[in-house]
């Protein structure tokens, strides 16, 4: 009986603790400017919106008064006799200061590279706000 009550107390403590991203909210609506080709811009925005849901983030495209500016592009390069997709990304704050940059390589498709990029952008923005 004591074991059962200890287990219940433990489970209650776990479920009462908010996740780390909830303790440091980034803001629900993030206005972003994406500098990319039309297709890359649409694809990245769609992936940011889809992946942002889990973190209660909504991404809105903006040309002015944006929170973040994202320079983004996809390309292909040969790896082992096949072309693999890569995405290059740099993210700046509203004043133009570079916050971070990274490259995602070795993906089978541009869509896969873009999805990996969106996840990484969200992860790093959340980390910056902690």
Secondary structure per residue as TSV (DSSP state, phi and psi in degrees):
chain	resnum	aa	ss	phi	psi
A	1	X	-	360.0	-41.4
A	2	X	H	-63.6	-38.7
A	3	X	H	-62.0	-41.6
A	4	X	H	-63.8	-43.7
A	5	X	H	-67.6	-37.6
A	6	X	H	-64.5	-40.2
A	7	X	H	-63.7	-43.6
A	8	X	H	-63.6	-40.9
A	9	X	H	-63.1	-40.8
A	10	X	H	-62.7	-46.9
A	11	X	H	-63.5	-38.5
A	12	X	H	-63.9	-41.4
A	13	X	H	-64.7	-39.8
A	14	X	H	-65.6	-46.2
A	15	X	H	-74.1	-20.2
A	16	X	H	-82.2	-16.0
A	17	X	S	-84.9	120.0
A	18	X	-	-69.7	150.8
A	19	X	-	-62.8	157.1
A	20	X	H	-60.7	-35.0
A	21	X	H	-69.9	-24.4
A	22	X	H	-75.0	-23.5
A	23	X	H	-77.7	-22.8
A	24	X	S	-129.4	73.2
A	25	X	-	-65.4	141.2
A	26	X	-	-87.1	-20.7
A	27	X	-	114.5	140.7
A	28	X	S	-75.2	-37.2
A	29	X	E	-110.6	117.6
A	30	X	E	-109.4	119.2
A	31	X	E	-88.5	122.7
A	32	X	E	-126.4	147.2
A	33	X	E	-109.8	123.9
A	34	X	E	-110.0	117.0
A	35	X	E	-95.2	104.1
A	36	X	S	-166.3	174.3
A	37	X	-	-63.4	161.2
A	38	X	H	-56.0	-45.1
A	39	X	H	-65.3	-46.7
A	40	X	H	-62.9	-39.0
A	41	X	H	-61.8	-48.1
A	42	X	H	-63.7	-42.2
A	43	X	H	-66.9	-44.6
A	44	X	H	-64.6	-43.4
A	45	X	H	-60.4	-42.6
A	46	X	H	-62.1	-42.1
A	47	X	H	-70.7	-36.9
A	48	X	H	-62.9	-43.3
A	49	X	H	-63.4	-46.0
A	50	X	H	-65.7	-45.3
A	51	X	H	-77.3	-23.1
A	52	X	H	-72.5	-22.9
A	53	X	G	-55.4	-42.5
A	54	X	G	-63.7	-20.8
A	55	X	G	-109.9	11.7
A	56	X	T	58.9	38.2
A	57	X	-	-111.2	138.3
A	58	X	E	-121.0	126.7
A	59	X	E	-101.8	131.1
A	60	X	E	-124.5	131.2
A	61	X	E	-74.1	133.9
A	62	X	-	-145.6	140.4
A	63	X	S	-94.1	-22.5
A	64	X	S	-133.2	159.0
A	65	X	S	51.7	41.9
A	66	X	-	-89.0	156.4
A	67	X	S	-83.8	-36.9
A	68	X	E	-140.6	145.8
A	69	X	E	-114.5	130.5
A	70	X	E	-117.3	121.7
A	71	X	E	-97.8	120.4
A	72	X	E	-140.9	142.6
A	73	X	E	-158.8	151.8
A	74	X	E	-115.5	153.3
A	75	X	E	-156.4	173.6
A	76	X	E	-122.6	147.3
A	77	X	E	-145.6	147.3
A	78	X	E	-70.5	133.7
A	79	X	E	-134.3	112.8
A	80	X	T	60.4	37.3
A	81	X	T	88.7	-2.7
A	82	X	E	-124.7	157.6
A	83	X	E	-84.8	128.3
A	84	X	E	-113.4	148.0
A	85	X	E	-87.4	149.7
A	86	X	E	-140.1	155.6
A	87	X	E	-132.6	132.6
A	88	X	E	-111.4	132.9
A	89	X	E	-139.7	139.9
A	90	X	E	-134.9	136.0
A	91	X	E	-120.5	132.6
A	92	X	E	-122.1	152.5
A	93	X	E	-81.0	-177.5
A	94	X	T	-64.0	-25.8
A	95	X	T	-87.5	-3.5
A	96	X	S	95.8	4.0
A	97	X	-	-76.9	128.1
A	98	X	E	-68.9	125.0
A	99	X	E	-90.2	-42.9
A	100	X	E	-168.4	161.6
A	101	X	E	-144.4	153.5
A	102	X	E	-163.4	169.2
A	103	X	E	-134.3	136.7
A	104	X	E	-113.3	116.8
A	105	X	E	-120.6	168.8
A	106	X	E	73.4	25.7
A	107	X	E	-93.9	152.7
A	108	X	S	-73.0	-30.5
A	109	X	S	-135.4	161.9
A	110	X	H	-62.2	-35.9
A	111	X	H	-62.1	-41.1
A	112	X	H	-65.8	-40.9
A	113	X	H	-66.0	-38.0
A	114	X	H	-68.3	-40.7
A	115	X	H	-63.0	-44.3
A	116	X	H	-61.9	-37.2
A	117	X	H	-65.1	-45.9
A	118	X	H	-59.9	-44.5
A	119	X	H	-61.5	-41.1
A	120	X	H	-69.0	-39.5
A	121	X	H	-59.8	-48.4
A	122	X	H	-60.9	-46.7
A	123	X	H	-58.7	-44.9
A	124	X	H	-72.9	-36.4
A	125	X	H	-64.1	-42.8
A	126	X	H	-62.0	-40.5
A	127	X	H	-66.4	-38.4
A	128	X	H	-63.6	-32.9
A	129	X	T	-84.6	-4.1
A	130	X	-	-77.0	360.0
